[in-house]
Amino acid sequence: MLTVENLTCGYGGAPVVKGLSFAVPAGGRLCVLGPNGCGKTTLLRALAGLLPHQGTVRIDGLDLGGMTRRQAARSVALLSQISSVYFSYTVYETVLMGRYAHEAGGAFSGPGPEDKRVALECMERTGVLDLRDRPVTELSGGQLQRVFLARTFAQCPRVILLDEPTNHLDLKYQVELVQELKAWAAAERRCVVGVLHDVNLALEFADLFLLMEAGRPRFFGSAEAFDPAQLNNVYQMDVGGHMRRSLKRWEELE
């Protein structure tokens, strides 16, 4: 589904991501872990075609670099961390924007009945249908993130890229988001690549792990083969000990 070979990219100076190779099969869920500055977001931007890179990125065997913008939008979607919103589109209008690459007459033809059906279905799926007519500028951060997720689903890509998708979400919606993404990948035989800082959510979400340090892989493989103790070196702390101490506090409260 997604094949990355010898990927190197950065922002004009020394490369941030250096010679990275991995593959994610249809239905796969890859979690990218690593400390701040290791290249996780840079990697996602390259996979989305937003950042020039060396090496190859293939989706279903097709080179991302050879796709038109419309073809790329049908193949891959990036859900970034929330940034400022400057236009008072409604929730419904915002989700419909995810359908532009599928509109029969082109990006300026306007949505058709199928586009509207998909948009409403994705809004219901992410729990924002009741906000349909609200301007996005009036939403909380958590509501806005769910609207953007609905827009991402409406794009119907082959690959979804997620950069800290649980930011601004309360605990209930964090858990629901992980379950929704797992179901989407399994049912549609597509794949998800997500950057997560919450190790517990990462372990719940992923069947593949990519652990990065200074732009290079420290580990890539299945969840079964991943030893969480490897996190200690890249995060320079006892990650497992911290998690066990947190669990002990919960046990003491019961």
PEHUMO-V277137 format. One record per helix or strand. SS is the DSSP state (alpha for helix, beta for strand). FROM is the first residue (numbers start at 1). TO is the last residue. If there is no record, write none. Layout:
((SS & FROM & TO) (SS & FROM & TO))
This chain:
((beta & 2 & 9) (beta & 17 & 24) (beta & 29 & 33) (alpha & 40 & 47) (beta & 53 & 59) (beta & 62 & 63) (alpha & 64 & 66) (alpha & 69 & 75) (beta & 76 & 79) (beta & 90 & 90) (alpha & 91 & 102) (alpha & 113 & 125) (alpha & 129 & 131) (beta & 135 & 135) (alpha & 136 & 138) (alpha & 141 & 154) (beta & 159 & 163) (alpha & 171 & 188) (beta & 191 & 195) (alpha & 199 & 205) (beta & 208 & 213) (beta & 216 & 222) (alpha & 228 & 235) (alpha & 239 & 253))
